[in-house]
Amino acid sequence: MQSEQRRNSYEQLVRDRKACRRCVPELCNPADIEGVEDSDHIGPYSLWQGNLDARIVIVAQDFADVDSYCKYGGRPGETVDTNLNLVELLAAAGQSIEPPKGNTGAGQLFFTNAVLCMKKGGMSSRVRSTHYDNCRPFLRRILEIVRPAFVVTLGVEALKSTLTAFGRRTSRSLGELVDSQEYFRLETESSDWSAKCFPRFHPSRRVTNAIRPLQQQIADWARLKMHFSGE
């Protein structure tokens, strides 16, 4: 896909995201949140890293609740543990990026979320499986536009949504997949593009404190370095 065609396809995708109301009223489209101007990216995470020519795409779960979205002005928070941990994890994989500081989508990578709208009722509010189902076509289109060589998913739901978008399934636990260093091949019948998809744990404070410590996650990501540098 040529750069101009890729940009045009992405701009159409953003317009489609802004027009989507499939998850209303449980979730809120950023285009409908008062007091914060919606961006011209697929989501807030792409304001941090939004390179359409990226070799690596990071797929997180959902971005935030409405209040947190407003608190940080519709952008990834500079002091949020998940974001700071992600910088450290990427460094372990040989990818140096700066924490989010008012970026406008420039960068070497592309970040997105499996669910693009915001939760209501706080960060602990549940995102239902139907919300992932509704957003899955956007996720597949993003990956088909960027055409990365590598996709890294953060957490179980991001992995499930990404695999399902390309007709893949797994019955193994996330821990088993990460420990075995297994990856999945994402591809389409109508394209010569394919990508290696690596599952990883979510780097939130809750996960690093209770499920997969940060130092263990750093070791998990360090094993990606040989893949990223060898392509």
C-alpha angles and dihedrals in degrees: 000000000000119000095250092047090048091051092048092049091049093049090052090049091053090050090051091050091051090052096047118109100163095123098043127155097020093051131030125225111229087234088067100047110108121224096025122080113230114237130234091245130093089254145339094274090062089059086069098044115007108148108151089200093053120142090205128050122189115206114198125183114247122338107226147300121280095260093051090045089055093042091059095039095249093303136104109276117252092217100037111126094224092056096045091047090050090056089053093046093050090050088056087055091051096259115123117200134157123242113262109283110164093305121176100211099286116132143098098268137048122234125191142153132242087226114040103187126077127256124237125224102036139308092291092059114122123253107210126222090248089061090057089046092052093049097043095091089057091051093051092048092050091054093045090051097047094036095199124190091224136032122191118194123205113216137347099290094049089051094048093048093048094048093045091051087063098038096260130133138184132194094192123102121252091247092054092049095049094044092049091050088230120164134187130229115233114199144142129226093228098051139057089223123107135162139198111240117206119193117218136170121263111261096220121133091250093055096042091049099045112014116022116010117226094246090054090049090050088056090048091054094043087066089062092063094082090052095047094046095042099056 
